[in-house]
Amino acid sequence: MNQRHPVRQPLRIIAMMLGLAICAPGRADIYSYTDESGSVLLSNHITDERASVLLRSPQEAAPVHLASVAEPPVLAAKPYAPLVSEIALQQEMDAALLHAVITVESGHNAQAVSPKGARGLMQLMPATAKRYGVADIDDPGQNIRGGARYLKDLMAQFGNDLNLSLAAYNAGENAVIRHGRRIPPYPETRNYVARVLDIYHGFSNPSH
């Protein structure tokens, strides 16, 4: 795109060239030099050894891919870590929190079944699984996704109060509401909340 312009050519031409360089996709460095006749040559590539850089376009920042960000070692080593990370990202939740719930609920055992009939990694009750469209409650991906969606809804219902949300996950949201939106006085539920929080903090701050 070589073009010759006299030195006294209006500055709008140079401004136009600079604007094109800035707006063009990729790199668009502009070079210039003055030839023997006194004219200025502008080009987007070097055509003469006397050319100097008039404008160097900024480097584009390398895109950041969330999937490339490594999980902390304590979480990456857990069973189903890639699946948990994927679902946590989809649901905009903390993977460490999901791992903490799974640890307490099932010990990362996808075949776990409670005496009350809760199943899978996040110990979904059949009614809860149906409510969240979980067709196969024993499938790890569907189980985690259903449990994550349920916990996320509980967080929204209880104003992002993690204590109340975990209590509701264990005892049901109606139990929390019946007790004045407080953790129900059930030893199992209070112990459950404390254990999940303790593990969650350990996953989030492994050096402490």
PyMOL commands that place a pseudoatom at each C-alpha (Angstrom):
pseudoatom trace, name=CA, resn=MET, resi=1, chain=A, elem=C, hetatm=0, pos=[0.000, 0.000, 0.000]
pseudoatom trace, name=CA, resn=ASN, resi=2, chain=A, elem=C, hetatm=0, pos=[2.959, 2.311, -0.688]
pseudoatom trace, name=CA, resn=GLN, resi=3, chain=A, elem=C, hetatm=0, pos=[1.973, 5.919, -1.237]
pseudoatom trace, name=CA, resn=ARG, resi=4, chain=A, elem=C, hetatm=0, pos=[4.134, 9.021, -1.752]
pseudoatom trace, name=CA, resn=HIS, resi=5, chain=A, elem=C, hetatm=0, pos=[3.192, 12.258, -0.011]
pseudoatom trace, name=CA, resn=PRO, resi=6, chain=A, elem=C, hetatm=0, pos=[5.164, 15.547, -0.093]
pseudoatom trace, name=CA, resn=VAL, resi=7, chain=A, elem=C, hetatm=0, pos=[6.490, 16.722, 3.230]
pseudoatom trace, name=CA, resn=ARG, resi=8, chain=A, elem=C, hetatm=0, pos=[4.042, 19.609, 3.194]
pseudoatom trace, name=CA, resn=GLN, resi=9, chain=A, elem=C, hetatm=0, pos=[1.037, 17.349, 2.505]
pseudoatom trace, name=CA, resn=PRO, resi=10, chain=A, elem=C, hetatm=0, pos=[-1.728, 18.057, 5.040]
pseudoatom trace, name=CA, resn=LEU, resi=11, chain=A, elem=C, hetatm=0, pos=[-1.319, 16.179, 8.291]
pseudoatom trace, name=CA, resn=ARG, resi=12, chain=A, elem=C, hetatm=0, pos=[-4.746, 14.601, 7.849]
pseudoatom trace, name=CA, resn=ILE, resi=13, chain=A, elem=C, hetatm=0, pos=[-3.223, 12.024, 5.504]
pseudoatom trace, name=CA, resn=ILE, resi=14, chain=A, elem=C, hetatm=0, pos=[-0.717, 10.905, 8.113]
pseudoatom trace, name=CA, resn=ALA, resi=15, chain=A, elem=C, hetatm=0, pos=[-3.455, 10.881, 10.716]
pseudoatom trace, name=CA, resn=MET, resi=16, chain=A, elem=C, hetatm=0, pos=[-5.550, 8.714, 8.436]
pseudoatom trace, name=CA, resn=MET, resi=17, chain=A, elem=C, hetatm=0, pos=[-2.672, 6.265, 8.017]
pseudoatom trace, name=CA, resn=LEU, resi=18, chain=A, elem=C, hetatm=0, pos=[-2.153, 6.112, 11.766]
pseudoatom trace, name=CA, resn=GLY, resi=19, chain=A, elem=C, hetatm=0, pos=[-5.848, 5.509, 12.288]
pseudoatom trace, name=CA, resn=LEU, resi=20, chain=A, elem=C, hetatm=0, pos=[-5.804, 2.624, 9.858]
pseudoatom trace, name=CA, resn=ALA, resi=21, chain=A, elem=C, hetatm=0, pos=[-2.840, 1.124, 11.659]
pseudoatom trace, name=CA, resn=ILE, resi=22, chain=A, elem=C, hetatm=0, pos=[-4.568, 1.300, 14.998]
pseudoatom trace, name=CA, resn=CYS, resi=23, chain=A, elem=C, hetatm=0, pos=[-7.866, -0.105, 13.758]
pseudoatom trace, name=CA, resn=ALA, resi=24, chain=A, elem=C, hetatm=0, pos=[-6.484, -2.827, 11.537]
pseudoatom trace, name=CA, resn=PRO, resi=25, chain=A, elem=C, hetatm=0, pos=[-6.622, -6.366, 12.955]
pseudoatom trace, name=CA, resn=GLY, resi=26, chain=A, elem=C, hetatm=0, pos=[-3.319, -7.941, 13.944]
pseudoatom trace, name=CA, resn=ARG, resi=27, chain=A, elem=C, hetatm=0, pos=[-0.085, -5.996, 13.794]
pseudoatom trace, name=CA, resn=ALA, resi=28, chain=A, elem=C, hetatm=0, pos=[0.015, -2.949, 11.471]
pseudoatom trace, name=CA, resn=ASP, resi=29, chain=A, elem=C, hetatm=0, pos=[3.312, -1.119, 12.060]
pseudoatom trace, name=CA, resn=ILE, resi=30, chain=A, elem=C, hetatm=0, pos=[3.786, 2.004, 9.929]
pseudoatom trace, name=CA, resn=TYR, resi=31, chain=A, elem=C, hetatm=0, pos=[7.238, 2.866, 8.496]
pseudoatom trace, name=CA, resn=SER, resi=32, chain=A, elem=C, hetatm=0, pos=[8.361, 6.133, 6.913]
pseudoatom trace, name=CA, resn=TYR, resi=33, chain=A, elem=C, hetatm=0, pos=[11.385, 7.661, 5.216]
pseudoatom trace, name=CA, resn=THR, resi=34, chain=A, elem=C, hetatm=0, pos=[12.149, 10.710, 3.088]
pseudoatom trace, name=CA, resn=ASP, resi=35, chain=A, elem=C, hetatm=0, pos=[13.471, 10.040, -0.399]
pseudoatom trace, name=CA, resn=GLU, resi=36, chain=A, elem=C, hetatm=0, pos=[15.850, 12.150, -2.525]
pseudoatom trace, name=CA, resn=SER, resi=37, chain=A, elem=C, hetatm=0, pos=[13.014, 14.377, -3.811]
pseudoatom trace, name=CA, resn=GLY, resi=38, chain=A, elem=C, hetatm=0, pos=[11.968, 15.308, -0.300]
pseudoatom trace, name=CA, resn=SER, resi=39, chain=A, elem=C, hetatm=0, pos=[8.768, 13.268, -0.374]
pseudoatom trace, name=CA, resn=VAL, resi=40, chain=A, elem=C, hetatm=0, pos=[7.727, 11.133, 2.570]
pseudoatom trace, name=CA, resn=LEU, resi=41, chain=A, elem=C, hetatm=0, pos=[6.928, 7.493, 1.932]
pseudoatom trace, name=CA, resn=LEU, resi=42, chain=A, elem=C, hetatm=0, pos=[4.554, 5.736, 4.322]
pseudoatom trace, name=CA, resn=SER, resi=43, chain=A, elem=C, hetatm=0, pos=[4.199, 1.963, 4.256]
pseudoatom trace, name=CA, resn=ASN, resi=44, chain=A, elem=C, hetatm=0, pos=[2.975, -0.906, 6.391]
pseudoatom trace, name=CA, resn=HIS, resi=45, chain=A, elem=C, hetatm=0, pos=[6.128, -2.893, 5.587]
pseudoatom trace, name=CA, resn=ILE, resi=46, chain=A, elem=C, hetatm=0, pos=[9.796, -2.058, 5.134]
pseudoatom trace, name=CA, resn=THR, resi=47, chain=A, elem=C, hetatm=0, pos=[10.564, -1.158, 1.529]
pseudoatom trace, name=CA, resn=ASP, resi=48, chain=A, elem=C, hetatm=0, pos=[13.841, 0.685, 2.041]
pseudoatom trace, name=CA, resn=GLU, resi=49, chain=A, elem=C, hetatm=0, pos=[16.719, 0.291, 4.471]
pseudoatom trace, name=CA, resn=ARG, resi=50, chain=A, elem=C, hetatm=0, pos=[16.365, 3.965, 5.385]
pseudoatom trace, name=CA, resn=ALA, resi=51, chain=A, elem=C, hetatm=0, pos=[12.864, 3.399, 6.728]
pseudoatom trace, name=CA, resn=SER, resi=52, chain=A, elem=C, hetatm=0, pos=[12.171, 4.010, 10.391]
pseudoatom trace, name=CA, resn=VAL, resi=53, chain=A, elem=C, hetatm=0, pos=[9.169, 3.089, 12.517]
pseudoatom trace, name=CA, resn=LEU, resi=54, chain=A, elem=C, hetatm=0, pos=[6.621, 5.883, 12.605]
pseudoatom trace, name=CA, resn=LEU, resi=55, chain=A, elem=C, hetatm=0, pos=[4.074, 3.939, 14.623]
pseudoatom trace, name=CA, resn=ARG, resi=56, chain=A, elem=C, hetatm=0, pos=[4.279, 0.495, 16.173]
pseudoatom trace, name=CA, resn=SER, resi=57, chain=A, elem=C, hetatm=0, pos=[0.878, -1.038, 16.839]
pseudoatom trace, name=CA, resn=PRO, resi=58, chain=A, elem=C, hetatm=0, pos=[0.381, -2.517, 20.318]
pseudoatom trace, name=CA, resn=GLN, resi=59, chain=A, elem=C, hetatm=0, pos=[0.676, -6.244, 20.806]
pseudoatom trace, name=CA, resn=GLU, resi=60, chain=A, elem=C, hetatm=0, pos=[-2.635, -7.897, 21.482]
pseudoatom trace, name=CA, resn=ALA, resi=61, chain=A, elem=C, hetatm=0, pos=[-2.840, -9.528, 24.871]
pseudoatom trace, name=CA, resn=ALA, resi=62, chain=A, elem=C, hetatm=0, pos=[-2.926, -13.290, 24.736]
pseudoatom trace, name=CA, resn=PRO, resi=63, chain=A, elem=C, hetatm=0, pos=[-6.450, -14.552, 25.451]
pseudoatom trace, name=CA, resn=VAL, resi=64, chain=A, elem=C, hetatm=0, pos=[-6.999, -16.099, 28.860]
pseudoatom trace, name=CA, resn=HIS, resi=65, chain=A, elem=C, hetatm=0, pos=[-8.662, -19.489, 28.805]
pseudoatom trace, name=CA, resn=LEU, resi=66, chain=A, elem=C, hetatm=0, pos=[-10.289, -20.429, 32.093]
pseudoatom trace, name=CA, resn=ALA, resi=67, chain=A, elem=C, hetatm=0, pos=[-9.890, -24.082, 31.273]
pseudoatom trace, name=CA, resn=SER, resi=68, chain=A, elem=C, hetatm=0, pos=[-6.121, -23.634, 31.173]
pseudoatom trace, name=CA, resn=VAL, resi=69, chain=A, elem=C, hetatm=0, pos=[-5.946, -22.317, 34.727]
pseudoatom trace, name=CA, resn=ALA, resi=70, chain=A, elem=C, hetatm=0, pos=[-4.665, -25.162, 36.870]
pseudoatom trace, name=CA, resn=GLU, resi=71, chain=A, elem=C, hetatm=0, pos=[-6.605, -26.263, 39.910]
pseudoatom trace, name=CA, resn=PRO, resi=72, chain=A, elem=C, hetatm=0, pos=[-4.802, -26.114, 43.249]
pseudoatom trace, name=CA, resn=PRO, resi=73, chain=A, elem=C, hetatm=0, pos=[-2.984, -29.458, 43.770]
pseudoatom trace, name=CA, resn=VAL, resi=74, chain=A, elem=C, hetatm=0, pos=[-5.209, -30.364, 46.719]
pseudoatom trace, name=CA, resn=LEU, resi=75, chain=A, elem=C, hetatm=0, pos=[-8.270, -30.235, 44.435]
pseudoatom trace, name=CA, resn=ALA, resi=76, chain=A, elem=C, hetatm=0, pos=[-6.669, -31.510, 41.228]
pseudoatom trace, name=CA, resn=ALA, resi=77, chain=A, elem=C, hetatm=0, pos=[-5.802, -34.743, 43.041]
pseudoatom trace, name=CA, resn=LYS, resi=78, chain=A, elem=C, hetatm=0, pos=[-9.407, -35.370, 44.102]
pseudoatom trace, name=CA, resn=PRO, resi=79, chain=A, elem=C, hetatm=0, pos=[-11.566, -37.944, 42.285]
pseudoatom trace, name=CA, resn=TYR, resi=80, chain=A, elem=C, hetatm=0, pos=[-13.741, -36.402, 39.568]
pseudoatom trace, name=CA, resn=ALA, resi=81, chain=A, elem=C, hetatm=0, pos=[-11.707, -33.173, 39.767]
pseudoatom trace, name=CA, resn=PRO, resi=82, chain=A, elem=C, hetatm=0, pos=[-12.107, -32.215, 36.057]
pseudoatom trace, name=CA, resn=LEU, resi=83, chain=A, elem=C, hetatm=0, pos=[-15.848, -32.868, 36.220]
pseudoatom trace, name=CA, resn=VAL, resi=84, chain=A, elem=C, hetatm=0, pos=[-16.265, -30.841, 39.403]
pseudoatom trace, name=CA, resn=SER, resi=85, chain=A, elem=C, hetatm=0, pos=[-14.247, -27.970, 37.932]
pseudoatom trace, name=CA, resn=GLU, resi=86, chain=A, elem=C, hetatm=0, pos=[-16.329, -27.961, 34.746]
pseudoatom trace, name=CA, resn=ILE, resi=87, chain=A, elem=C, hetatm=0, pos=[-19.631, -27.915, 36.614]
pseudoatom trace, name=CA, resn=ALA, resi=88, chain=A, elem=C, hetatm=0, pos=[-18.398, -25.306, 39.103]
pseudoatom trace, name=CA, resn=LEU, resi=89, chain=A, elem=C, hetatm=0, pos=[-17.467, -23.062, 36.177]
pseudoatom trace, name=CA, resn=GLN, resi=90, chain=A, elem=C, hetatm=0, pos=[-20.837, -23.594, 34.495]
pseudoatom trace, name=CA, resn=GLN, resi=91, chain=A, elem=C, hetatm=0, pos=[-22.757, -22.847, 37.684]
pseudoatom trace, name=CA, resn=GLU, resi=92, chain=A, elem=C, hetatm=0, pos=[-20.443, -19.998, 38.756]
pseudoatom trace, name=CA, resn=MET, resi=93, chain=A, elem=C, hetatm=0, pos=[-19.601, -21.750, 41.997]
pseudoatom trace, name=CA, resn=ASP, resi=94, chain=A, elem=C, hetatm=0, pos=[-16.421, -22.501, 43.910]
pseudoatom trace, name=CA, resn=ALA, resi=95, chain=A, elem=C, hetatm=0, pos=[-15.046, -25.941, 43.029]
pseudoatom trace, name=CA, resn=ALA, resi=96, chain=A, elem=C, hetatm=0, pos=[-13.574, -26.171, 46.528]
pseudoatom trace, name=CA, resn=LEU, resi=97, chain=A, elem=C, hetatm=0, pos=[-17.067, -25.851, 48.010]
pseudoatom trace, name=CA, resn=LEU, resi=98, chain=A, elem=C, hetatm=0, pos=[-18.447, -28.621, 45.797]
pseudoatom trace, name=CA, resn=HIS, resi=99, chain=A, elem=C, hetatm=0, pos=[-15.542, -30.879, 46.724]
pseudoatom trace, name=CA, resn=ALA, resi=100, chain=A, elem=C, hetatm=0, pos=[-16.164, -30.157, 50.412]
pseudoatom trace, name=CA, resn=VAL, resi=101, chain=A, elem=C, hetatm=0, pos=[-19.838, -31.097, 50.119]
pseudoatom trace, name=CA, resn=ILE, resi=102, chain=A, elem=C, hetatm=0, pos=[-18.985, -34.239, 48.150]
pseudoatom trace, name=CA, resn=THR, resi=103, chain=A, elem=C, hetatm=0, pos=[-16.372, -35.216, 50.746]
pseudoatom trace, name=CA, resn=VAL, resi=104, chain=A, elem=C, hetatm=0, pos=[-18.842, -35.029, 53.607]
pseudoatom trace, name=CA, resn=GLU, resi=105, chain=A, elem=C, hetatm=0, pos=[-21.817, -36.415, 51.692]
pseudoatom trace, name=CA, resn=SER, resi=106, chain=A, elem=C, hetatm=0, pos=[-20.225, -39.440, 50.042]
pseudoatom trace, name=CA, resn=GLY, resi=107, chain=A, elem=C, hetatm=0, pos=[-16.451, -39.411, 50.471]
pseudoatom trace, name=CA, resn=HIS, resi=108, chain=A, elem=C, hetatm=0, pos=[-16.259, -39.101, 46.654]
pseudoatom trace, name=CA, resn=ASN, resi=109, chain=A, elem=C, hetatm=0, pos=[-17.986, -42.477, 46.310]
pseudoatom trace, name=CA, resn=ALA, resi=110, chain=A, elem=C, hetatm=0, pos=[-20.348, -42.332, 43.311]
pseudoatom trace, name=CA, resn=GLN, resi=111, chain=A, elem=C, hetatm=0, pos=[-22.155, -45.494, 44.486]
pseudoatom trace, name=CA, resn=ALA, resi=112, chain=A, elem=C, hetatm=0, pos=[-22.902, -44.228, 47.992]
pseudoatom trace, name=CA, resn=VAL, resi=113, chain=A, elem=C, hetatm=0, pos=[-26.474, -44.741, 49.225]
pseudoatom trace, name=CA, resn=SER, resi=114, chain=A, elem=C, hetatm=0, pos=[-27.746, -43.391, 52.551]
pseudoatom trace, name=CA, resn=PRO, resi=115, chain=A, elem=C, hetatm=0, pos=[-30.282, -45.152, 54.830]
pseudoatom trace, name=CA, resn=LYS, resi=116, chain=A, elem=C, hetatm=0, pos=[-32.785, -42.461, 53.809]
pseudoatom trace, name=CA, resn=GLY, resi=117, chain=A, elem=C, hetatm=0, pos=[-32.334, -43.178, 50.092]
pseudoatom trace, name=CA, resn=ALA, resi=118, chain=A, elem=C, hetatm=0, pos=[-30.004, -40.327, 49.081]
pseudoatom trace, name=CA, resn=ARG, resi=119, chain=A, elem=C, hetatm=0, pos=[-27.675, -41.425, 46.300]
pseudoatom trace, name=CA, resn=GLY, resi=120, chain=A, elem=C, hetatm=0, pos=[-24.456, -40.574, 44.562]
pseudoatom trace, name=CA, resn=LEU, resi=121, chain=A, elem=C, hetatm=0, pos=[-21.623, -38.144, 45.068]
pseudoatom trace, name=CA, resn=MET, resi=122, chain=A, elem=C, hetatm=0, pos=[-23.799, -35.299, 46.357]
pseudoatom trace, name=CA, resn=GLN, resi=123, chain=A, elem=C, hetatm=0, pos=[-26.369, -37.625, 47.963]
pseudoatom trace, name=CA, resn=LEU, resi=124, chain=A, elem=C, hetatm=0, pos=[-29.418, -36.457, 46.064]
pseudoatom trace, name=CA, resn=MET, resi=125, chain=A, elem=C, hetatm=0, pos=[-32.816, -37.603, 47.219]
pseudoatom trace, name=CA, resn=PRO, resi=126, chain=A, elem=C, hetatm=0, pos=[-34.959, -38.951, 44.355]
pseudoatom trace, name=CA, resn=ALA, resi=127, chain=A, elem=C, hetatm=0, pos=[-37.372, -36.006, 44.664]
pseudoatom trace, name=CA, resn=THR, resi=128, chain=A, elem=C, hetatm=0, pos=[-34.530, -33.504, 44.454]
pseudoatom trace, name=CA, resn=ALA, resi=129, chain=A, elem=C, hetatm=0, pos=[-33.023, -35.325, 41.486]
pseudoatom trace, name=CA, resn=LYS, resi=130, chain=A, elem=C, hetatm=0, pos=[-36.360, -35.193, 39.678]
pseudoatom trace, name=CA, resn=ARG, resi=131, chain=A, elem=C, hetatm=0, pos=[-36.760, -31.511, 40.549]
pseudoatom trace, name=CA, resn=TYR, resi=132, chain=A, elem=C, hetatm=0, pos=[-33.471, -30.709, 38.821]
pseudoatom trace, name=CA, resn=GLY, resi=133, chain=A, elem=C, hetatm=0, pos=[-33.928, -32.951, 35.825]
pseudoatom trace, name=CA, resn=VAL, resi=134, chain=A, elem=C, hetatm=0, pos=[-31.431, -35.616, 36.864]
pseudoatom trace, name=CA, resn=ALA, resi=135, chain=A, elem=C, hetatm=0, pos=[-32.387, -38.618, 34.736]
pseudoatom trace, name=CA, resn=ASP, resi=136, chain=A, elem=C, hetatm=0, pos=[-29.687, -40.931, 36.094]
pseudoatom trace, name=CA, resn=ILE, resi=137, chain=A, elem=C, hetatm=0, pos=[-29.016, -40.201, 39.745]
pseudoatom trace, name=CA, resn=ASP, resi=138, chain=A, elem=C, hetatm=0, pos=[-26.036, -42.576, 39.777]
pseudoatom trace, name=CA, resn=ASP, resi=139, chain=A, elem=C, hetatm=0, pos=[-24.271, -40.808, 36.907]
pseudoatom trace, name=CA, resn=PRO, resi=140, chain=A, elem=C, hetatm=0, pos=[-21.467, -38.695, 38.461]
pseudoatom trace, name=CA, resn=GLY, resi=141, chain=A, elem=C, hetatm=0, pos=[-21.889, -35.768, 36.091]
pseudoatom trace, name=CA, resn=GLN, resi=142, chain=A, elem=C, hetatm=0, pos=[-25.662, -35.569, 36.431]
pseudoatom trace, name=CA, resn=ASN, resi=143, chain=A, elem=C, hetatm=0, pos=[-25.459, -36.051, 40.197]
pseudoatom trace, name=CA, resn=ILE, resi=144, chain=A, elem=C, hetatm=0, pos=[-22.897, -33.294, 40.718]
pseudoatom trace, name=CA, resn=ARG, resi=145, chain=A, elem=C, hetatm=0, pos=[-24.706, -30.929, 38.375]
pseudoatom trace, name=CA, resn=GLY, resi=146, chain=A, elem=C, hetatm=0, pos=[-28.032, -31.494, 40.112]
pseudoatom trace, name=CA, resn=GLY, resi=147, chain=A, elem=C, hetatm=0, pos=[-26.478, -31.047, 43.554]
pseudoatom trace, name=CA, resn=ALA, resi=148, chain=A, elem=C, hetatm=0, pos=[-24.616, -27.913, 42.473]
pseudoatom trace, name=CA, resn=ARG, resi=149, chain=A, elem=C, hetatm=0, pos=[-27.782, -26.370, 41.066]
pseudoatom trace, name=CA, resn=TYR, resi=150, chain=A, elem=C, hetatm=0, pos=[-29.671, -27.202, 44.255]
pseudoatom trace, name=CA, resn=LEU, resi=151, chain=A, elem=C, hetatm=0, pos=[-26.970, -25.672, 46.461]
pseudoatom trace, name=CA, resn=LYS, resi=152, chain=A, elem=C, hetatm=0, pos=[-26.817, -22.586, 44.235]
pseudoatom trace, name=CA, resn=ASP, resi=153, chain=A, elem=C, hetatm=0, pos=[-30.589, -22.129, 44.553]
pseudoatom trace, name=CA, resn=LEU, resi=154, chain=A, elem=C, hetatm=0, pos=[-30.311, -22.470, 48.327]
pseudoatom trace, name=CA, resn=MET, resi=155, chain=A, elem=C, hetatm=0, pos=[-27.615, -19.792, 48.378]
pseudoatom trace, name=CA, resn=ALA, resi=156, chain=A, elem=C, hetatm=0, pos=[-29.948, -17.468, 46.471]
pseudoatom trace, name=CA, resn=GLN, resi=157, chain=A, elem=C, hetatm=0, pos=[-32.864, -18.311, 48.766]
pseudoatom trace, name=CA, resn=PHE, resi=158, chain=A, elem=C, hetatm=0, pos=[-30.893, -17.628, 51.960]
pseudoatom trace, name=CA, resn=GLY, resi=159, chain=A, elem=C, hetatm=0, pos=[-29.084, -14.494, 50.859]
pseudoatom trace, name=CA, resn=ASN, resi=160, chain=A, elem=C, hetatm=0, pos=[-25.751, -16.199, 50.143]
pseudoatom trace, name=CA, resn=ASP, resi=161, chain=A, elem=C, hetatm=0, pos=[-25.496, -17.274, 53.769]
pseudoatom trace, name=CA, resn=LEU, resi=162, chain=A, elem=C, hetatm=0, pos=[-23.336, -20.378, 53.412]
pseudoatom trace, name=CA, resn=ASN, resi=163, chain=A, elem=C, hetatm=0, pos=[-24.181, -21.671, 56.905]
pseudoatom trace, name=CA, resn=LEU, resi=164, chain=A, elem=C, hetatm=0, pos=[-27.917, -21.607, 56.255]
pseudoatom trace, name=CA, resn=SER, resi=165, chain=A, elem=C, hetatm=0, pos=[-27.525, -22.948, 52.726]
pseudoatom trace, name=CA, resn=LEU, resi=166, chain=A, elem=C, hetatm=0, pos=[-25.524, -25.948, 53.926]
pseudoatom trace, name=CA, resn=ALA, resi=167, chain=A, elem=C, hetatm=0, pos=[-28.006, -26.532, 56.729]
pseudoatom trace, name=CA, resn=ALA, resi=168, chain=A, elem=C, hetatm=0, pos=[-30.807, -26.502, 54.163]
pseudoatom trace, name=CA, resn=TYR, resi=169, chain=A, elem=C, hetatm=0, pos=[-28.893, -28.894, 51.930]
pseudoatom trace, name=CA, resn=ASN, resi=170, chain=A, elem=C, hetatm=0, pos=[-28.685, -31.319, 54.825]
pseudoatom trace, name=CA, resn=ALA, resi=171, chain=A, elem=C, hetatm=0, pos=[-32.034, -30.864, 56.554]
pseudoatom trace, name=CA, resn=GLY, resi=172, chain=A, elem=C, hetatm=0, pos=[-34.147, -29.246, 53.827]
pseudoatom trace, name=CA, resn=GLU, resi=173, chain=A, elem=C, hetatm=0, pos=[-35.003, -25.603, 53.272]
pseudoatom trace, name=CA, resn=ASN, resi=174, chain=A, elem=C, hetatm=0, pos=[-38.311, -25.928, 55.104]
pseudoatom trace, name=CA, resn=ALA, resi=175, chain=A, elem=C, hetatm=0, pos=[-36.512, -26.968, 58.293]
pseudoatom trace, name=CA, resn=VAL, resi=176, chain=A, elem=C, hetatm=0, pos=[-34.358, -23.841, 58.145]
pseudoatom trace, name=CA, resn=ILE, resi=177, chain=A, elem=C, hetatm=0, pos=[-37.399, -21.651, 57.527]
pseudoatom trace, name=CA, resn=ARG, resi=178, chain=A, elem=C, hetatm=0, pos=[-39.382, -23.282, 60.365]
pseudoatom trace, name=CA, resn=HIS, resi=179, chain=A, elem=C, hetatm=0, pos=[-36.571, -22.459, 62.784]
pseudoatom trace, name=CA, resn=GLY, resi=180, chain=A, elem=C, hetatm=0, pos=[-36.588, -18.767, 61.993]
pseudoatom trace, name=CA, resn=ARG, resi=181, chain=A, elem=C, hetatm=0, pos=[-34.075, -18.990, 59.141]
pseudoatom trace, name=CA, resn=ARG, resi=182, chain=A, elem=C, hetatm=0, pos=[-31.466, -20.347, 61.501]
pseudoatom trace, name=CA, resn=ILE, resi=183, chain=A, elem=C, hetatm=0, pos=[-29.529, -23.599, 61.558]
pseudoatom trace, name=CA, resn=PRO, resi=184, chain=A, elem=C, hetatm=0, pos=[-31.959, -26.182, 62.952]
pseudoatom trace, name=CA, resn=PRO, resi=185, chain=A, elem=C, hetatm=0, pos=[-30.992, -27.540, 66.407]
pseudoatom trace, name=CA, resn=TYR, resi=186, chain=A, elem=C, hetatm=0, pos=[-30.300, -30.989, 65.000]
pseudoatom trace, name=CA, resn=PRO, resi=187, chain=A, elem=C, hetatm=0, pos=[-26.907, -32.390, 66.057]
pseudoatom trace, name=CA, resn=GLU, resi=188, chain=A, elem=C, hetatm=0, pos=[-26.499, -34.051, 62.661]
pseudoatom trace, name=CA, resn=THR, resi=189, chain=A, elem=C, hetatm=0, pos=[-27.147, -30.805, 60.761]
pseudoatom trace, name=CA, resn=ARG, resi=190, chain=A, elem=C, hetatm=0, pos=[-24.944, -28.665, 62.988]
pseudoatom trace, name=CA, resn=ASN, resi=191, chain=A, elem=C, hetatm=0, pos=[-22.144, -31.199, 62.742]
pseudoatom trace, name=CA, resn=TYR, resi=192, chain=A, elem=C, hetatm=0, pos=[-22.641, -31.359, 58.974]
pseudoatom trace, name=CA, resn=VAL, resi=193, chain=A, elem=C, hetatm=0, pos=[-22.330, -27.592, 58.522]
pseudoatom trace, name=CA, resn=ALA, resi=194, chain=A, elem=C, hetatm=0, pos=[-19.218, -27.448, 60.700]
pseudoatom trace, name=CA, resn=ARG, resi=195, chain=A, elem=C, hetatm=0, pos=[-17.534, -30.325, 58.842]
pseudoatom trace, name=CA, resn=VAL, resi=196, chain=A, elem=C, hetatm=0, pos=[-18.252, -28.935, 55.374]
pseudoatom trace, name=CA, resn=LEU, resi=197, chain=A, elem=C, hetatm=0, pos=[-17.008, -25.474, 56.333]
pseudoatom trace, name=CA, resn=ASP, resi=198, chain=A, elem=C, hetatm=0, pos=[-13.868, -26.878, 57.917]
pseudoatom trace, name=CA, resn=ILE, resi=199, chain=A, elem=C, hetatm=0, pos=[-13.035, -28.944, 54.837]
pseudoatom trace, name=CA, resn=TYR, resi=200, chain=A, elem=C, hetatm=0, pos=[-13.946, -26.087, 52.514]
pseudoatom trace, name=CA, resn=HIS, resi=201, chain=A, elem=C, hetatm=0, pos=[-11.591, -23.703, 54.287]
pseudoatom trace, name=CA, resn=GLY, resi=202, chain=A, elem=C, hetatm=0, pos=[-8.879, -26.356, 54.182]
pseudoatom trace, name=CA, resn=PHE, resi=203, chain=A, elem=C, hetatm=0, pos=[-9.305, -26.739, 50.417]
pseudoatom trace, name=CA, resn=SER, resi=204, chain=A, elem=C, hetatm=0, pos=[-9.369, -22.962, 49.906]
pseudoatom trace, name=CA, resn=ASN, resi=205, chain=A, elem=C, hetatm=0, pos=[-6.324, -22.318, 52.108]
pseudoatom trace, name=CA, resn=PRO, resi=206, chain=A, elem=C, hetatm=0, pos=[-4.197, -25.476, 51.923]
pseudoatom trace, name=CA, resn=SER, resi=207, chain=A, elem=C, hetatm=0, pos=[-1.173, -23.741, 53.450]
pseudoatom trace, name=CA, resn=HIS, resi=208, chain=A, elem=C, hetatm=0, pos=[-3.022, -22.950, 56.678]
for i in range(1, 208): cmd.bond("trace and resi %d" % i, "trace and resi %d" % (i + 1))
show_as sticks, trace
zoom trace
